[in-house]
């Protein structure tokens, strides 16, 4: 439970860094447009530095999120599945997320390979681009679907199973928020509902840990 709670803490950090990076990027674009209007002879001054900073922050957010999922949440789901076999499906979800991300990474490698082929052989540009694009889209779609299913099993299902086992309404609320956030993502309006869900999971896990510690200490005190 402690490892799982740490995982949601790292997810919170990753999401906050990601939101801060997005806001900083928006403000930087607005500032850059104003600077370009004020100094048209130096349109890209400072833009490269900002872009590099935002890229680094984005990589940090992604790195923390990957560590949270595969370094904390995945091991904790494996441990929970040893206690309650019902959590095995959530552990399988983390595996699907890992497989999906690997497939997406392969798709990005295909894009790089296609670009290199086009540069080295311009005469084959048309056929190469079309076939490469079709292959890449197929790979990215498959990887995205697998990771998406894994995300549902990892977060939504585990939240409801934790509620069923430990009877804390915050788990149920978090699971509902995860479902609503997935729905908003599907219609093109991803929100911050998952962020609130992570907070509720963190609080609920802390409460569960306290109850388990109290229950374990009671016989000794008696």
C-alpha positions as CSV (number, residue, x, y, z in Angstrom):
1,X,0.0,0.0,0.0
2,X,2.9,2.4,0.8
3,X,4.5,1.7,-2.6
4,X,1.1,2.3,-4.4
5,X,0.7,5.5,-2.4
6,X,4.1,6.7,-3.4
7,X,3.2,5.9,-7.0
8,X,0.2,8.3,-6.9
9,X,2.4,10.9,-5.3
10,X,4.8,10.7,-8.2
11,X,1.9,10.9,-10.6
12,X,0.7,14.1,-8.9
13,X,4.2,15.6,-9.3
14,X,4.4,14.6,-13.0
15,X,0.9,16.0,-13.7
16,X,1.7,19.3,-11.9
17,X,5.0,19.6,-13.8
18,X,3.2,18.9,-17.1
19,X,0.5,21.5,-16.4
20,X,3.1,24.1,-15.4
21,X,5.1,23.3,-18.6
22,X,2.0,23.7,-20.7
23,X,1.1,27.0,-19.1
24,X,4.7,28.2,-19.4
25,X,4.7,27.2,-23.1
26,X,1.5,29.2,-23.7
27,X,2.9,32.3,-22.0
28,X,6.2,31.9,-23.9
29,X,4.3,31.8,-27.2
30,X,2.4,35.0,-26.3
31,X,5.7,36.6,-25.2
32,X,7.5,35.5,-28.3
33,X,4.8,36.9,-30.6
34,X,5.0,40.2,-28.7
35,X,8.8,40.2,-29.0
36,X,8.7,39.5,-32.7
37,X,6.4,42.4,-33.2
38,X,8.7,44.7,-31.2
39,X,12.0,43.4,-32.8
40,X,11.2,42.0,-36.2
41,X,15.0,42.0,-37.1
42,X,15.6,39.4,-34.4
43,X,12.4,37.2,-34.6
44,X,13.9,34.1,-33.0
45,X,16.0,35.6,-30.2
46,X,15.4,33.7,-27.0
47,X,12.9,31.3,-28.6
48,X,15.4,28.4,-28.8
49,X,16.3,28.7,-25.1
50,X,12.7,28.7,-24.1
51,X,12.0,25.7,-26.4
52,X,14.9,23.7,-24.8
53,X,13.7,24.5,-21.3
54,X,10.2,23.4,-22.1
55,X,11.5,20.2,-23.7
56,X,13.5,19.4,-20.6
57,X,10.6,20.0,-18.3
58,X,8.4,17.8,-20.5
59,X,10.9,15.0,-20.4
60,X,11.1,15.4,-16.6
61,X,7.3,15.1,-16.4
62,X,7.3,12.0,-18.7
63,X,10.2,10.4,-16.8
64,X,8.5,10.9,-13.4
65,X,5.2,9.5,-14.7
66,X,6.9,6.4,-16.2
67,X,8.7,5.9,-12.9
68,X,5.5,6.2,-11.0
69,X,3.7,3.7,-13.1
70,X,6.4,1.1,-13.7
71,X,8.6,1.7,-10.7
72,X,5.9,2.0,-8.0
73,X,2.4,1.2,-9.2
74,X,3.3,-1.9,-11.2
75,X,5.2,-3.6,-8.3
76,X,2.5,-2.7,-5.8
77,X,-0.2,-4.2,-8.0
78,X,1.9,-7.4,-8.2
79,X,2.1,-7.5,-4.4
80,X,-1.6,-6.8,-4.0
81,X,-2.4,-9.6,-6.5
82,X,-0.5,-12.0,-4.2
83,X,-2.8,-11.0,-1.3
84,X,-6.0,-10.7,-3.4
85,X,-6.1,-12.4,-6.8
86,X,-8.7,-9.8,-8.0
87,X,-5.9,-7.3,-8.4
88,X,-4.1,-9.4,-11.0
89,X,-6.2,-7.8,-13.7
90,X,-4.7,-4.4,-12.6
91,X,-1.2,-5.8,-12.7
92,X,-2.0,-7.1,-16.2
93,X,-3.1,-3.5,-17.0
94,X,0.4,-2.2,-16.2
95,X,1.9,-4.8,-18.5
96,X,-0.5,-3.7,-21.3
97,X,0.6,-0.1,-20.7
98,X,4.2,-1.1,-21.0
99,X,3.6,-3.1,-24.2
100,X,1.5,-0.2,-25.7
101,X,4.3,2.3,-25.0
102,X,6.9,0.1,-26.5
103,X,4.7,-0.3,-29.7
104,X,4.3,3.5,-29.8
105,X,8.0,3.9,-29.5
106,X,8.5,1.5,-32.4
107,X,6.0,3.6,-34.4
108,X,8.1,6.7,-33.8
109,X,11.2,4.8,-34.9
110,X,9.4,3.9,-38.1
111,X,8.7,7.6,-38.7
112,X,12.4,8.4,-38.3
113,X,13.3,5.5,-40.6
114,X,10.9,6.8,-43.3
115,X,12.3,10.3,-43.0
116,X,15.8,9.0,-43.5
117,X,14.8,6.9,-46.5
118,X,13.1,9.9,-48.1
119,X,16.2,12.0,-47.6
120,X,18.5,9.4,-49.0
121,X,16.3,8.5,-52.0
122,X,14.1,11.4,-53.1
123,X,12.9,9.5,-56.2
124,X,11.1,7.0,-54.0
125,X,9.5,9.7,-51.9
126,X,5.9,9.2,-52.9
127,X,5.6,5.5,-52.3
128,X,7.8,5.5,-49.3
129,X,5.9,8.3,-47.6
130,X,2.5,6.7,-48.2
131,X,3.5,3.2,-47.2
132,X,5.5,4.5,-44.2
133,X,2.7,6.7,-43.0
134,X,0.1,3.9,-43.3
135,X,2.4,1.5,-41.3
136,X,3.2,4.2,-38.7
137,X,-0.4,5.1,-38.2
138,X,-1.3,1.4,-37.8
139,X,1.5,0.8,-35.3
140,X,0.6,4.0,-33.3
141,X,-3.1,3.1,-33.3
142,X,-2.4,-0.5,-32.0
143,X,0.0,0.7,-29.4
144,X,-2.3,3.5,-28.3
145,X,-5.3,1.1,-27.9
146,X,-3.3,-1.4,-25.9
147,X,-2.0,1.3,-23.6
148,X,-5.5,2.8,-23.3
149,X,-6.9,-0.5,-22.2
150,X,-4.0,-1.0,-19.8
151,X,-4.7,2.5,-18.3
152,X,-8.4,1.5,-17.6
153,X,-7.4,-1.8,-16.0
154,X,-4.6,-0.1,-13.9
155,X,-6.5,2.9,-12.6
156,X,-10.2,2.5,-13.0
157,X,-10.5,-1.2,-12.1
158,X,-8.0,-1.0,-9.2
159,X,-9.8,2.0,-7.7
160,X,-13.1,0.1,-7.7
161,X,-11.4,-3.1,-6.3
162,X,-9.8,-1.1,-3.5
163,X,-13.2,0.3,-2.6
164,X,-14.7,-3.2,-2.6
165,X,-11.9,-4.5,-0.4
166,X,-11.4,-1.6,2.0
167,X,-14.8,0.2,1.9
168,X,-13.5,3.7,1.5
169,X,-15.7,6.0,-0.6
170,X,-12.8,8.0,-1.8
171,X,-11.7,5.0,-3.9
172,X,-15.1,4.9,-5.6
173,X,-15.0,8.7,-6.2
174,X,-11.5,8.4,-7.7
175,X,-12.6,5.6,-10.0
176,X,-15.6,7.6,-11.2
177,X,-13.3,10.6,-11.9
178,X,-11.0,8.4,-13.9
179,X,-13.9,7.2,-16.0
180,X,-15.2,10.7,-16.6
181,X,-11.7,11.8,-17.5
182,X,-11.4,9.0,-20.1
183,X,-14.8,10.0,-21.5
184,X,-13.7,13.6,-21.8
185,X,-10.5,12.4,-23.5
186,X,-12.5,10.4,-26.1
187,X,-14.5,13.5,-27.1
188,X,-11.3,15.6,-27.3
189,X,-11.6,17.5,-24.0
190,X,-9.2,15.9,-21.6
191,X,-9.5,17.6,-18.2
192,X,-7.8,17.6,-14.8
193,X,-10.2,15.0,-13.4
194,X,-7.5,12.4,-13.2
195,X,-5.4,14.8,-11.1
196,X,-8.2,15.1,-8.6
197,X,-8.5,11.3,-8.8
198,X,-4.8,10.9,-7.9
199,X,-5.3,13.2,-4.9
200,X,-8.2,11.1,-3.7
201,X,-6.3,7.9,-4.2
202,X,-3.4,9.3,-2.2
203,X,-5.6,10.3,0.7
204,X,-7.6,7.1,0.6
205,X,-4.4,4.9,0.6
206,X,-3.1,6.8,3.6
207,X,-6.3,6.2,5.5
208,X,-6.3,2.5,4.6
209,X,-2.7,2.2,5.8
210,X,-3.6,3.8,9.1
211,X,-6.5,1.5,9.6
212,X,-4.4,-1.6,8.7
213,X,-1.7,-0.5,11.1
214,X,-4.2,0.1,13.9
215,X,-5.8,-3.3,13.2
216,X,-2.4,-5.0,13.3
217,X,-1.4,-3.3,16.6
218,X,-4.6,-3.9,18.5
219,X,-4.0,-7.6,19.3
220,X,-0.5,-6.8,20.6
221,X,-1.8,-4.1,22.9
222,X,-4.5,-6.4,24.2
